[in-house]
Amino acid sequence: MSFNFRLWLPTLAIALLSACGGSEAPKPTEKTKSAPRTTIISTAITQSTTVEVIEQSVGSLESIIRPEVSAEIEGRYIGGFVITGQRVKPGQLLAELDTEDYAIAAQAADAEVAQLEALARNQRRTVKRFTKLVKDKLISIDRYDEARAQLDSLEEQLKAAKARSNQKQRGLTKTRVLSAYDGIVDEELASPGDFLKVGDPLFRIIKVDKLRARLPLPETLANRLTLGLKLRLVSPMAPDLTVESSIQEIRPTVGSRNRAIDILTIIDNPGPWQPGASVTGEIILTTRANAILVPKASLVLRPAGKVVYVISDSIAHQQIVEVGEYINGSIEITSGLEGGETIAVNGAGFLTDGSPVTISEAN
């Protein structure tokens, strides 16, 4: 007998439903209302502080005195007694020139002086004798006047000879070149064997006890620069040393190459600084008390303008502000905040007015 699957299919379905016990399908539950989404932020509390508006500049250190020791007479350069980098004192022997020609000239001048002194002594005796004779009327007055005139002439010649002798002696002493300064030899400008003329340089000496700092600034700051503005100077030769000074001179012309205005100040060398080294200067243009600073991340640009978000009861409230100077990663707020407000920092860019926020514990 053949089996007909189509006839038995309804009966099989009824049996399966009966086996399920007739349980009812579960009813769908109502959807739970989702909590409002919040933005995780970090915050900062605004505080009033004293703000220094600073302009930085990188300049150089200069020696105030850089004299060149030069030859004061002509002569052959024999040699020097100092080298580059050596400290010298006033009166210290630096070099020597050939003395032979000047020694001979000095001897000749001394001999001329001795000759004229002998003639003058003899003529004085003659005048003395003639004075007695003219009183006794044993010689004429004309002869006495002639002897007196010869004595006057010899004495004038003797003065000129002594002056020439002093000049030759002075020239002889100039063969020894002495330092007139207290400083350091910066460069040797002549070599032994050179024939020097008057004014030819031998050494360059620099003074390092006092230095001049030269700082270039943009010409746009010309109207804000005045004498007496405070400076803070730091040099990489001694990064831990800071020297405070003030603007002592403002160059009246703008540099043709860099279009900058140079400001100058003279300082006492704190020790290791040297001429030619670079120096970083902070020029304090102005100081404002009770200024409010906020982190850069807290300032956001919105259609209403520049705003910060003040946090109150976990709600962000938009506050329009006006800004001043950008100082070391912070921004000065000139209006819109009074200080003491809690403002959003990280995450402020994702906020809108009235947004709920969650403050991060790692503030």
Summary of the structure (lengths in Angstrom):
residues: 363
radius of gyration: 49.0
end to end distance: 86.6
largest distance: 205.0
contacts: 994
relative contact order: 0.20
helix: 26%
strand: 38%
